[in-house]
């Protein structure tokens, strides 16, 4: 059993935290280093670059923000805004070269400003960290961006995982400048929707999903180095080449650590940092996540989206069959299509891919997930996203996104992309599968199986009283 847990938990933690590195990894080849240098040089030639802008929030906390905008724009430009808890420092300290600036360069070439920002309590951003950050920080950031002299007042968001999951809650606040959102692998931002009370995937069937405990070990630390508040922007930029403020916590064997009891002491037992997992913290939710029940009021005070909130923003929703939360994600997509204003409800598109968490653009002509071949599972996601932004941030008509069916989904087995106007597709029928065995389904090598036929009742079968 412990070996099974090791594979499940460690694999899930790697998938969910993979974006954290943001290419800040050692061991780049000489060719990759030169490519980074060339991309930065091209970006500098085409963009006005403002790094380490400390954007003020109404409570005095400042959020570290990098801003890139077209140098030769003849009019005000729309903004693509990315917020993240992860390290987006422009300089890759381990490799001694610029970070990968390809996303910024692409946005500039397509006529957009590109703004990336750290959530409060992480890296150069001030304040205390909570999962998904603060919805009011998001609203105030959108407001700040719409008021810049170079901004058209149209803001769109994009990102995957923690860089997506804040978007729905902020969009529901209804700032008129928030014009479009592209959410990818966004399950940890879904609080309560329909029958799901997973509160950002924290629970599954009412039980805490322990992979997030391992994730918080590297995210919740609030005893961290910070520069004095009067440090100039120029000094922060200079310091960024030597100090990216990234945490380097000791490695933990989570296949053993997650067996510790009581659960609330798991991070403490590996000498991890205090934070929102087990302790009261000065954040909107109050911390103490492990002490909450699935409908605790604290879940409704933070950054999660819940289905009593109106969401009236055009949406491009990316999901994947091999993620931890495709059920709640599809439920939320359907909820928005059913409850948004009619015009907005018709401006929601979903793509459901046969890949792992945030692996959309890593699909190949022979996409492999685990040991299973999906065949060619590629899509031109970059073109799909920018067609969406061109329509809703620039007002381009016609736009290829308008021509897309509302749902594009990959059917495994026949390994084929298909389309529909709704989810589930018209004519689809639910199937019920049953757990069964010959009495020895007690290990990976046992005889347990799924079957479409209900097992024959025996005297040893449990009473069906637990649902």
N, C-alpha and C positions, 0 to 999 in steps of 0.2 A: 504493500500500500504506500509506504513512504517513497518507494522508487517511482510509483505512478505520480504521486504529488510532486515530486521533483521535476518530472518532465512537464507537467501541466503548468505549474507555477512559474518555473524559471523561463519556459518558453513564452508564457504570457507577459511576464515582466519585460523580457527583451523586446517583444513586439510593441508594447505600449510605450516604453521609454526610449525606443530607438530614435525618435525624432530629437531627443534631448541633445544628442551630440552635435546636430546641425553642422556636420562635416568638420567639427573641431577635433580632428583625430590626427594622431601621429602617423608617420610612415607613408606620406604621399610620395609618389614617384616624381622624378624630375620633370616629366612631361605634365603631370597634374599641377605641380607647383607653377610651372610656366603658364599653364592655362589660367590659373587663378590670377597671376600677375597681369596677363593680357586682358582678362575680363575687367579687372579693377581699372586698368588704364583706359579702356574703352568707356567704362561707366563715368570716369572723371571727365572724359572729353565730351560726353553727351548730357550730363546731369549737373545740376546744382546740388551739392552734397552737404548736408548739415547733420553731423553726428553728435551724439551725446547732448541732444537738446533735452533739458530737464523740464518736462511739461508739468505745469502746476495744477494740482487738484484743489477744490475749494477748501479742504481741510488742511492745506499746507503741504501735504505729501507731494513729492515730485517723481514723475515716472520717466525713466530713461527712454529716449525716443530717437531713432535715426530717420531722417527725411531725405528722400531723393526725388527730384522733380526735373522735368525736361528743361534743358538749358535754353533752347531756342523756341519755346512755346510762344505762339502769337496771341493766345487767349488763355483764360483761366482753365485749369485742368482738373479732371476728377481724380479721386484718391482711392487707392487700394491700401487698406489698413490691415496690418497683421499684429495681433497681440499674443504673447507667448510667455510661459514661465521658464523657457529654456534659454540657453546661451546663444545670443545672436551677435556677439561681439564681432566687429568688422575685421578684426585681426586675429588670425589663427596663431596663437602663441606657440603651440607645440611645433608647428611646422615653419614658423617664421615667415609666413606669406599672408596675403589677404584671405579672408574667408571666401566661400563661394558666393559671388555676387550675381549669379546668373538670373535669379528671380527678379532682382532689382533692375538689371539691365533689360530684361524682356519687357517689364512694365514701362520703362522709360521709352523704349523703341516703339511701343504701341500707344504712346501719348498719355500715360498716366503718371501721377506722382505715386511713389511707393513709400509707405510709412510702416516701420516695424518698432514695436514697443514691448518692454518687459512689464509684466504684472507687478504690482506693488509687493515689496518684500523679497524680490529676487534680483541678484546681480546689482546693477547700478541704480535700480529703482528703490525708493525709500518706502517706509511703512512696514506693515506686517502681512505675511503671506496667508492667504486662504485659497482653497481650491477654486479655480475659475476666476480668481480675482474678485473685484467688486463690480456689480452691474452699474452703479453710479459712476465709477471710474470710466466705464465704457461709454456711458451717455455723455459725460463731460469731455472725453477725448473726441468723440464725434462732433460735439459742439465746437471745440477748439479748432478742429480741422476745417469745419465749414466756414469759419470766420477769418481764415488766413487770406491775405490779399491775392495769393496765387491760386486759391482753391475755387472750383466751380460750385462748391456746396453739395456735390454728390459724392457720397462715401460708400464704398463696397468693401466687404471683408472676405478673406479666403484663408484656408489653412486646414490642417488635419490634426485629429486628436486634441491635445490641450490647446492647440492653436485654432481649433474650430469650436470647441465645446462651450465657450463663453458667448458665442454669437447669438444664439436664440434668445437668451435672457436679456441681452442688451437690445436686440431688435424689438423685443416686446415692449420696451419702454417708449417706443414710438417717436424717436427723434425724427423730424421731417427730412434731415439730411442723410439718414441711413437708407440707402436706395437699393441695395442688393446684397445678398449673402450667399457665399459658397461654403457649405459645411461638409467636411469629409471625415469619416470615422468619428462621429460626434457623440457617441452614446453616453459618455461620462458627463455630458451636459444636460441629459434628459432626466428630470427629477421624477415627476409623476405624470403619466399619460395613460388614459384608458385603464386597463387592468394592471398596469405596471407601476409598482412603487419601488423601483430599484434605486432611486435617488443617486443618479449618476453612476449606475452599475456598482454602487457600493454593496448592494444586496443582490442575491439571486435566490429566489424562493424564501426570502426572509433571513437568509444567512449571509454574513459578511464575506465578500469575495476577497480572499487573503492576498491575492496578487497586488492589491492596492496598498496593503501594509508595507510590502517590500518597496513599492514605488515611493511611498511617503518617506521612507528612510532617507532617500536622497533628495527630497523636495522641501521638507518642512523646517529645516534648520533656520533659526532666526538669530543665532549668535554668529555673526558674520562680519567681515571687514567692510567698512564703508568709508568713503572720502568725506572730508569736512564739507558742510553744506555751502560754504562760500568758495569752493573750488571752481575755478573758471572752466568754461567749456573747452578752451584750448588745452588746459592742463588735464582735463578728463580724457580728451582724445589722445594726448601724448601718453598718459598713464595706461590707456587701453592696450597699448602695444606691449606692456609688461605685466599688467594685472587684469585678467578678464573676470576675476572674482568668482570663478567656477569652483564649486566644492569638489573635493577629491576624498570621499569617505572611504574608509577601509572596506574591502570586499566582505560579503557575508554569504555563508552557505545557507540559503533560505530553505533548502530541503530539510535541514535540521532545525533552523531557527523558528520556523513557523509552527513547530509542534509545542512551543513553550506555552505554559499556562501560568497565570491567567493571560488571556489574549491581549488585554490592555497593556501588558508589560512586555510584549514581544520586541518592540523597538528599544525599550530601555534595557532589555536583557542582552542586546548586542551592542550596548553602549552607544546607541543612536541618539540623535538630538531630540529634545523636547519640542512639542509643537501641537498642531491642531488634532493629531490622531488621538492623543490621550490626555491632553492638558487644556485647561481654560486659557484662551488667548484673546487679545484685544482686537478681534475681527468681528464682522457682522454676524456670523453664525455662532460665535463664542467658542469654537473648537470642540473638544471632547467628542470627536466623531464616533469612537468605539462605544461610547455610552448611550448613543441614540437608538431609538426604535425606528422602524421604517416610516412612520408618519410623525416623527418628532417635529415640533414647530421650528427647530433650528434649520431643518432642511429648506424651509421656505423663506429664510432670511438672507441666503447667499446668492451665488451666481447661477444656480440651476434654473432651467425653464420648467414650468408646470402648466398643466392644461387649462388652468383658469386664467391664463394670461393671453391676451390677444396678440397674434403675430401677423402683422400686415406688411410684410416685406417680401418682394420676389425672392425665390429660393432655388438654388441648385444643390441638390442633396446627393452626396456620394456615400454609398454603403458597400459592405462586402460580406459575402456569405461566411467567411472564416474570421469574423470579428467577434468580440464578446457580447455584442448587443444589437444584432440586426433586428430582433423582434421589437424592442422599444423604438428603434429608429424608424422602422416602417410604420409603426403606430403613430408616431409623431408626424411623419409626412402626411399620412392620411388625415390626421386631426387638423392640420393646417389647411389642407384642401377642403375640409368640411366646414371650417369655422371662420376662415379669413373672409374679408370682403370679396365679393364675387370676382372683381377684376384681378385681385391679388391671388385668389385661389386658382385662377387659370394661369398663373405665372409661377408654377412650381414644377420642377423637373427632377426626377430621380434616376440615378444609375446604380445598379446593384451588380458588383463585380465578383468574380470567383478568386479573390486574393485575400491575403492576410491583412491585418491592421495597417492602414496607410501605405499599402503596397501597389496602389493603382498604376503608377507609371513604371513599376518594375515588371509588369507583365511582358511576356515575350511571345515569339512565334510558337513556343512550346512552354507554356506557363506551368510550372510545377508547384503544387501546394502540398507540403509533406512529401508523400510518395506518389501523389496522384497527378496525372497529366490532365490539364484543362484544354490543351490545344492552344490556338492563337486567341488570347484573351485581351489583346491590345485595343485601346481606343486612343484617339488624339485628344487627351484630356486638356492639354494646354489650349488648343483651338476651341474646345467646347467652353472652357471657362472664360476666355476672352470674348467669344461671341456673346456670352451671357452679359459680361460687363459692358461690352460695346452697346448692347441694347439698352441696359438700364442705367448706366452711368453716362453714356454719351448720347443716348437717344437714337442710335442708328436704326434705320428702317430701310430695307428689310434686314433681318438678322437670322442667321442659320439656327440659332437656338429656338426661335419661334416655330420653326419647321419640325423640330424634334418631337417625337411622341412623348407623352408625359412620363412614361416609365420605360427605361432600357434595362433589361435584365439578362444575365447569363444563365443559361440552363445547363447544369452539369450533367454528365452522362452523354448527352448528344453534343456537348461542348459547342454551344451556339449562342450568339447574341440574339435576343428577341425583343420585341417592343409591345407595349400595351398602353391603353389610355388610363388604366386604373391598376391599383394593386389591391388584392390579387387580380390577375388578368381575367377577363370575362370568360366564363365557362370552367374556371378552375374549381376543383373539388378538394376539400380537406381529406387527408387520409389519417387514420389512427393506427399507430404501431404499438406493439405490445412487447414487453420484456419477457423472455422465456428462457428455459434451459432444461437440461436433463437432470438438474439437481446439483450441478457442480460449477455454478457461475461465480466462483469466488476468487478469481485472479485473471490476469491478462491471458493466461493460457487455459482458462476454463471454457465451458461450453455455452456460455450466455450468448443470446442472439436477439435481434429484433425481428418481429414477424408481423405480417399484416393480419394474421389469424390470432384470435384470442386463445390463450392457453387453456387447456382443460383444467377445471378446478380439481384440487386435491385437498386432502385433509390437512396438508402442511401449509396451504396458502393462507396468507394473513387476511384478517378481516378488513374489508375495504372501508375503513373509517377515517383514514387520513387523506386529505386532498391537497 
